[in-house]
Amino acid sequence: MTKETSTAGIPPKSARQHRATYSRDKLNGGWLVRVVGPRAKEFAGRVVPVETTHGEDTEKLDALIWSGVDDGTYTKEDAGKPVGLYSFKPRPKEKTEAAF
């Protein structure tokens, strides 16, 4: 792992105060990372674990695009919690050789 994708400072899932997921960018197309939690707008420039349907990935957040309070339309459990949307740096594509 490179320094940019290091997960050294990430606590175990059960001890986390924040949750990150992928979210569609409806204005520009593509994807953003959506962070929900008490300090959701303070993660620009950091590597965070992002929940996916198949487990968890890590992404380096680039810039805060928007922050506010969740209205509960995404998930009911997040209603009233602070939320932030971030752009992120795409990981380099993995080159795989075809098996013979």
WOKAKA-V154361 format. One record per residue. N is the residue number from 1. RES is the residue in one letter. PHI is phi as a letter, one per 30 degrees, with the letter a starting at -180 (NA if undefined). D_FIRST is the distance of its C-alpha to the first C-alpha in Angstrom with 1 decimal. Layout:
n/res/phi/d_first
N/RES/PHI/D_FIRST
N/RES/PHI/D_FIRST
This chain:
n/res/phi/d_first
1/M/NA/0.0
2/T/d/3.7
3/K/d/6.6
4/E/d/8.0
5/T/c/6.2
6/S/d/6.1
7/T/c/8.9
8/A/d/10.5
9/G/c/13.8
10/I/c/14.3
11/P/d/17.4
12/P/d/18.3
13/K/e/19.9
14/S/d/23.4
15/A/c/23.1
16/R/d/22.0
17/Q/c/24.6
18/H/b/23.1
19/R/b/22.3
20/A/b/20.6
21/T/b/21.5
22/Y/d/21.7
23/S/b/25.1
24/R/d/27.1
25/D/c/28.0
26/K/d/31.7
27/L/d/32.6
28/N/c/30.4
29/G/i/29.0
30/G/j/25.4
31/W/b/23.3
32/L/b/22.6
33/V/c/20.9
34/R/c/23.6
35/V/c/23.2
36/V/c/26.1
37/G/l/26.8
38/P/e/28.8
39/R/b/26.7
40/A/d/25.4
41/K/c/25.9
42/E/c/23.8
43/F/c/20.2
44/A/d/20.0
45/G/i/17.1
46/R/c/15.0
47/V/c/12.2
48/V/b/14.1
49/P/d/14.2
50/V/c/16.7
51/E/d/19.1
52/T/b/20.0
53/T/d/22.7
54/H/c/20.5
55/G/k/18.3
56/E/b/15.6
57/D/c/12.9
58/T/c/11.2
59/E/b/12.5
60/K/c/12.9
61/L/d/16.7
62/D/c/18.7
63/A/b/22.3
64/L/d/24.7
65/I/c/27.1
66/W/a/29.5
67/S/b/30.0
68/G/l/33.0
69/V/c/34.2
70/D/d/33.6
71/D/c/36.9
72/G/i/36.0
73/T/d/36.2
74/Y/d/32.5
75/T/b/32.7
76/K/d/35.7
77/E/d/33.7
78/D/c/32.1
79/A/e/35.5
80/G/i/36.2
81/K/c/32.6
82/P/d/30.8
83/V/b/28.5
84/G/b/26.4
85/L/c/25.3
86/Y/b/22.4
87/S/d/21.3
88/F/b/17.6
89/K/d/15.7
90/P/d/15.3
91/R/d/12.1
92/P/d/12.8
93/K/d/14.7
94/E/d/13.5
95/K/c/16.2
96/T/b/17.8
97/E/c/20.8
98/A/d/23.9
99/A/d/25.0
100/F/c/28.4
